[in-house]
Amino acid sequence: MNNTGAQDASPALFPPIPENNTKENVTSLEWMYVLIPPYISIITVLGFVLNVFVLMVFCLHKKASTVAEIYLTNLAAADLFLMCFLPLWAVNVHNRFKETLLKEFCTAFYVGIYMNAYCSIFFLVLVSVDRYLALVHPISHESLRRPAYAKVACFCVWIMGFLLSIPLLVYKDVELGHGCSPKYQNVTTPVMIETKVFIGSFIIPIIIISFCTINILRALRKRSKNDFNIKKSDSKATTLILCVLLAFMICWIPYFLIQILEYLRESSILTDPDFIKRLEICKQIFPCLAIFNSVLNPFLYVLVGKNFRKKAKELFLRQSSERGTTTGFVSTRTYLTNSART
């Protein structure tokens, strides 16, 4: 008796092909082994380089970071954290989900993946609330928008992201014989655990972000009628935030929707074979779109963020000036030393 479908109650990214798939279905997913490992490798390299660049600009610039920049810095750190685990992902897919990684690596890999998703969306909630307070309640709630509070909030987000990943350590076990794929130890646990995590880490944050975004757009529209200069000043940071929010929605919402459909399939609510076949294909494609968000954000900072470009330019000029000053000092000292010897 095959109970794989009942036990595979995990929203595993790039899940292995079910063992009971037909030969035709397996062949239709062969493209995954060819395309996904190189894709992950490219994303890893680009994501690492670009997010390190973002962190350098925000952290090494002489001017103190604003509250919004503190949140974006932590968002870049979360994306960089994700890049550390993607190579394990590529190896797992390249080896066709066979037993190649230690159980500890597999567990750490999934904890890292979900921590990135949870932390990213919570940082976006914080930055949305910050823009909401700045534009809708600029005077009455100014005291809440302090860098010290922002740093405490970011620390809490990292803790919360780890706590939400704990079910993966407590209630799941990694079956290496079935690929680096987490399995629930207790079949009755998944629905309750996943439902609570899904509501707390996606539904509620999306509602908060949507509420803040709608009110931010209303405030900008109202201010544009009264004072163009105020609108122009506020929109510099707000435009970037809205673009980052939109990019996250586009990249991650399809993945979360697939998880809902996957839960319905595991609960035997969705049983149509053709639909399940298409669902298996989407389960391979949409995670690719989700991790692309970690590469997309730095491009948005450069293309949309005027303040970020300004900071990057000032940091580059300062580093070039300091390097030139150091080189000139060394050359002068060498010249004086040689002159003294002669």
C-alpha positions as CSV (number, residue, x, y, z in Angstrom):
1,M,0.0,0.0,0.0
2,N,1.4,3.4,-1.0
3,N,0.8,6.2,1.4
4,T,3.3,8.6,0.0
5,G,0.7,11.1,-0.9
6,A,-0.7,11.2,2.6
7,Q,2.7,11.7,4.2
8,D,4.1,14.2,1.8
9,A,2.4,17.1,3.5
10,S,5.2,19.6,3.1
11,P,5.4,22.6,0.9
12,A,8.9,21.5,-0.2
13,L,10.5,23.8,-2.7
14,F,11.4,21.9,-5.8
15,P,9.8,18.7,-4.4
16,P,10.9,15.4,-5.8
17,I,8.8,13.7,-8.4
18,P,6.3,11.3,-6.7
19,E,7.4,7.7,-6.9
20,N,4.0,6.6,-8.2
21,N,4.1,8.9,-11.2
22,T,3.8,7.3,-14.6
23,K,6.8,7.1,-17.0
24,E,5.1,9.8,-19.1
25,N,4.9,12.2,-16.2
26,V,8.5,11.6,-15.2
27,T,9.7,12.3,-18.7
28,S,7.7,15.5,-18.9
29,L,9.6,16.8,-15.8
30,E,13.1,15.8,-17.2
31,W,13.6,19.5,-18.1
32,M,13.8,20.2,-14.4
33,Y,17.1,18.3,-14.0
34,V,18.7,20.2,-17.0
35,L,17.5,23.8,-16.4
36,I,17.0,24.3,-12.7
37,P,20.5,23.6,-11.4
38,P,22.2,26.2,-13.7
39,Y,19.4,28.7,-13.0
40,I,19.9,28.3,-9.2
41,S,23.7,28.7,-9.7
42,I,23.2,32.0,-11.6
43,I,20.8,33.3,-9.1
44,T,23.2,32.4,-6.3
45,V,26.1,34.2,-7.8
46,L,24.1,37.3,-8.8
47,G,22.2,37.4,-5.5
48,F,25.3,37.1,-3.4
49,V,27.2,39.9,-5.3
50,L,24.3,42.3,-5.6
51,N,23.1,42.0,-2.0
52,V,26.6,42.4,-0.7
53,F,26.8,45.6,-2.8
54,V,23.5,46.8,-1.2
55,L,24.7,46.1,2.3
56,M,28.0,47.9,1.6
57,V,26.2,51.0,0.4
58,F,23.8,51.1,3.4
59,C,26.4,50.1,6.0
60,L,29.6,51.9,4.9
61,H,28.1,55.2,4.0
62,K,28.9,58.0,6.5
63,K,25.4,59.3,6.7
64,A,23.2,57.4,9.1
65,S,20.5,55.2,7.6
66,T,16.9,56.2,7.7
67,V,14.2,53.9,9.2
68,A,13.2,52.7,5.8
69,E,16.8,52.0,4.9
70,I,17.3,50.0,8.0
71,Y,14.4,47.8,7.0
72,L,15.8,47.5,3.4
73,T,19.2,46.6,4.8
74,N,17.8,43.7,6.7
75,L,15.8,42.7,3.7
76,A,19.0,42.5,1.7
77,A,20.6,40.5,4.6
78,A,17.7,38.0,4.4
79,D,18.2,37.6,0.7
80,L,21.9,37.1,1.2
81,F,21.1,34.5,3.9
82,L,19.0,32.7,1.3
83,M,21.9,32.6,-1.1
84,C,23.9,30.6,1.4
85,F,21.5,27.7,1.1
86,L,20.7,27.7,-2.6
87,P,23.8,25.6,-3.6
88,L,22.4,22.7,-1.6
89,W,19.2,23.1,-3.5
90,A,21.0,22.9,-6.9
91,V,22.9,19.8,-5.8
92,N,19.7,18.1,-4.6
93,V,17.9,18.7,-8.0
94,H,21.0,17.9,-10.1
95,N,21.3,14.5,-8.3
96,R,17.6,13.8,-9.0
97,F,16.7,13.9,-5.3
98,K,18.8,10.9,-4.5
99,E,20.6,10.4,-1.2
100,T,23.5,12.8,-1.6
101,L,23.2,15.3,1.3
102,L,23.5,14.7,5.1
103,K,20.2,14.9,6.9
104,E,21.4,18.0,8.9
105,F,22.2,19.8,5.7
106,C,18.7,19.1,4.3
107,T,17.0,20.3,7.5
108,A,19.2,23.5,7.6
109,F,18.4,24.1,3.9
110,Y,14.6,24.1,4.4
111,V,14.9,26.2,7.6
112,G,16.9,28.8,5.7
113,I,14.5,28.8,2.8
114,Y,11.5,29.4,5.0
115,M,13.3,31.9,7.3
116,N,14.0,34.0,4.2
117,A,10.3,34.0,3.1
118,Y,9.0,34.8,6.6
119,C,11.6,37.5,7.4
120,S,11.3,39.1,4.0
121,I,7.5,39.6,4.2
122,F,7.8,40.8,7.8
123,F,10.4,43.4,6.8
124,L,8.1,44.5,4.1
125,V,5.3,44.9,6.6
126,L,7.6,47.1,8.7
127,V,8.6,49.3,5.8
128,S,5.0,49.6,4.7
129,V,3.9,50.7,8.2
130,D,6.8,53.1,8.3
131,R,5.7,54.7,5.0
132,Y,2.1,54.7,6.2
133,L,3.1,56.6,9.4
134,A,5.3,59.0,7.4
135,L,2.7,60.0,4.9
136,V,-0.7,59.5,6.6
137,H,0.3,60.4,10.2
138,P,3.5,62.4,9.8
139,I,3.2,64.4,13.1
140,S,1.2,62.4,15.6
141,H,3.3,59.2,15.2
142,E,6.7,60.7,14.5
143,S,8.1,59.4,17.8
144,L,7.5,55.8,16.6
145,R,9.7,56.3,13.6
146,R,13.1,56.2,15.3
147,P,16.1,54.2,14.1
148,A,16.5,52.6,17.5
149,Y,12.9,51.3,17.4
150,A,13.5,50.1,13.8
151,K,16.6,48.0,14.9
152,V,14.6,46.4,17.7
153,A,11.8,45.6,15.3
154,C,14.3,44.0,12.9
155,F,15.8,41.9,15.7
156,C,12.3,40.7,16.6
157,V,11.6,39.8,13.0
158,W,14.7,37.6,12.8
159,I,13.6,35.8,16.0
160,M,10.0,35.4,14.7
161,G,11.3,34.0,11.4
162,F,13.3,31.4,13.2
163,L,10.4,30.5,15.5
164,L,8.0,30.0,12.6
165,S,10.6,27.6,11.1
166,I,10.7,25.5,14.2
167,P,7.8,23.2,13.1
168,L,10.2,22.1,10.3
169,L,12.6,20.9,13.1
170,V,10.1,19.5,15.5
171,Y,7.2,18.0,13.5
172,K,9.1,17.0,10.3
173,D,11.7,14.5,9.4
174,V,13.9,14.4,6.3
175,E,13.7,11.3,4.2
176,L,16.9,11.0,2.3
177,G,15.8,8.0,0.4
178,H,13.1,10.1,-1.1
179,G,15.3,13.1,-1.8
180,C,16.1,16.0,0.4
181,S,12.4,16.4,1.2
182,P,10.8,17.1,4.6
183,K,8.1,14.7,5.7
184,Y,5.7,15.0,8.6
185,Q,6.2,12.4,11.3
186,N,2.5,12.6,12.2
187,V,0.0,12.7,9.4
188,T,-2.6,14.4,11.6
189,T,-0.3,17.4,12.3
190,P,0.1,19.1,8.9
191,V,-3.3,20.9,8.4
192,M,-3.3,22.6,11.8
193,I,0.4,23.6,11.7
194,E,0.5,24.8,8.1
195,T,-2.8,26.6,8.4
196,K,-1.6,28.7,11.4
197,V,1.8,29.4,9.9
198,F,0.2,30.3,6.5
199,I,-2.3,32.7,8.1
200,G,0.3,34.3,10.4
201,S,3.1,34.6,7.8
202,F,1.2,35.4,4.7
203,I,-2.6,36.3,5.0
204,I,-2.2,38.8,7.9
205,P,0.9,40.4,6.5
206,I,-0.7,40.8,3.0
207,I,-3.7,42.4,4.6
208,I,-1.5,44.9,6.5
209,I,0.6,45.7,3.5
210,S,-2.5,46.2,1.3
211,F,-4.1,48.5,3.9
212,C,-0.9,50.6,4.2
213,T,-0.3,50.7,0.4
214,I,-3.9,51.9,-0.3
215,N,-3.6,54.7,2.3
216,I,-0.1,55.7,1.1
217,L,-1.4,56.1,-2.5
218,R,-4.4,58.1,-1.2
219,A,-2.0,60.4,0.8
220,L,0.3,60.9,-2.2
221,R,-2.7,61.7,-4.4
222,K,-4.1,64.2,-1.9
223,R,-0.7,65.9,-1.4
224,S,-0.1,66.2,-5.2
225,K,-3.1,68.4,-5.4
226,N,-2.0,70.7,-2.6
227,D,1.8,70.9,-2.7
228,F,3.9,69.5,-5.6
229,N,7.2,69.9,-3.6
230,I,6.0,67.8,-0.7
231,K,4.7,65.2,-3.0
232,K,8.1,65.1,-4.8
233,S,10.0,64.8,-1.6
234,D,7.9,62.0,-0.2
235,S,7.7,60.0,-3.4
236,K,11.5,59.5,-3.6
237,A,11.4,56.9,-0.8
238,T,7.8,55.8,-1.3
239,T,8.2,55.0,-5.0
240,L,11.1,52.6,-4.2
241,I,9.1,50.9,-1.4
242,L,6.1,50.4,-3.6
243,C,8.2,48.9,-6.3
244,V,9.8,46.5,-3.8
245,L,6.4,45.5,-2.5
246,L,5.1,44.9,-6.0
247,A,8.1,42.8,-6.9
248,F,7.6,40.7,-3.8
249,M,3.9,40.2,-4.6
250,I,4.6,39.1,-8.2
251,C,7.4,36.7,-7.2
252,W,5.9,35.1,-4.1
253,I,2.1,35.1,-4.3
254,P,2.1,32.4,-7.1
255,Y,4.2,30.2,-4.8
256,F,1.9,30.7,-1.8
257,L,-1.2,30.1,-3.9
258,I,0.4,26.8,-5.1
259,Q,0.8,25.8,-1.4
260,I,-3.0,26.3,-0.9
261,L,-3.7,24.1,-3.8
262,E,-1.2,21.6,-2.5
263,Y,-2.9,21.4,0.9
264,L,-6.2,20.8,-0.9
265,R,-4.7,18.0,-2.9
266,E,-3.2,16.4,0.2
267,S,-6.6,16.6,1.9
268,S,-8.1,14.7,-1.1
269,I,-10.3,17.7,-2.0
270,L,-8.6,18.1,-5.4
271,T,-8.4,14.7,-7.1
272,D,-8.4,15.5,-10.9
273,P,-5.4,13.7,-12.4
274,D,-4.8,16.4,-15.1
275,F,-5.0,19.2,-12.6
276,I,-2.5,17.4,-10.3
277,K,-0.2,16.9,-13.2
278,R,-0.3,20.7,-13.9
279,L,0.1,21.3,-10.2
280,E,3.4,19.3,-10.2
281,I,4.8,21.4,-13.0
282,C,3.8,24.7,-11.3
283,K,5.5,23.4,-8.1
284,Q,8.8,23.4,-10.0
285,I,8.3,26.7,-11.8
286,F,7.0,29.1,-9.1
287,P,9.8,28.5,-6.6
288,C,12.2,29.7,-9.4
289,L,10.1,32.9,-9.6
290,A,10.2,33.3,-5.8
291,I,14.0,33.2,-5.4
292,F,14.3,35.6,-8.4
293,N,13.0,38.3,-6.0
294,S,16.3,38.2,-4.1
295,V,18.1,39.3,-7.3
296,L,15.4,41.7,-8.4
297,N,15.5,43.9,-5.3
298,P,19.1,45.3,-5.8
299,F,18.2,46.2,-9.4
300,L,15.2,48.1,-8.1
301,Y,17.4,50.0,-5.6
302,V,19.6,51.2,-8.4
303,L,16.9,51.8,-11.0
304,V,14.3,53.4,-8.8
305,G,16.0,54.5,-5.6
306,K,17.5,58.0,-6.2
307,N,18.8,58.2,-2.7
308,F,20.4,54.8,-3.1
309,R,22.2,55.8,-6.3
310,K,23.3,59.0,-4.5
311,K,24.7,57.0,-1.6
312,A,26.4,54.5,-3.9
313,K,28.0,57.3,-5.9
314,E,29.2,59.1,-2.8
315,L,30.6,55.9,-1.3
316,F,32.4,55.1,-4.5
317,L,33.9,58.6,-4.8
318,R,35.0,58.5,-1.1
319,Q,36.6,55.1,-1.5
320,S,38.4,56.3,-4.7
321,S,39.6,59.5,-2.9
322,E,40.8,57.6,0.1
323,R,42.6,55.1,-2.1
324,G,44.2,57.9,-4.1
325,T,45.3,59.7,-1.0
326,T,46.8,56.5,0.4
327,T,48.6,55.8,-2.9
328,G,49.9,59.4,-3.0
329,F,51.1,59.1,0.6
330,V,53.0,55.9,-0.1
331,S,54.5,57.3,-3.3
332,T,55.7,60.4,-1.5
333,R,57.2,58.4,1.4
334,T,59.0,56.1,-1.0
335,Y,60.4,59.1,-2.9
336,L,61.6,60.8,0.3
337,T,63.1,57.5,1.5
338,N,65.0,57.1,-1.7
339,S,66.2,60.7,-1.7
340,A,67.5,60.4,1.8
341,R,69.5,57.3,0.9
342,T,71.1,59.1,-2.1
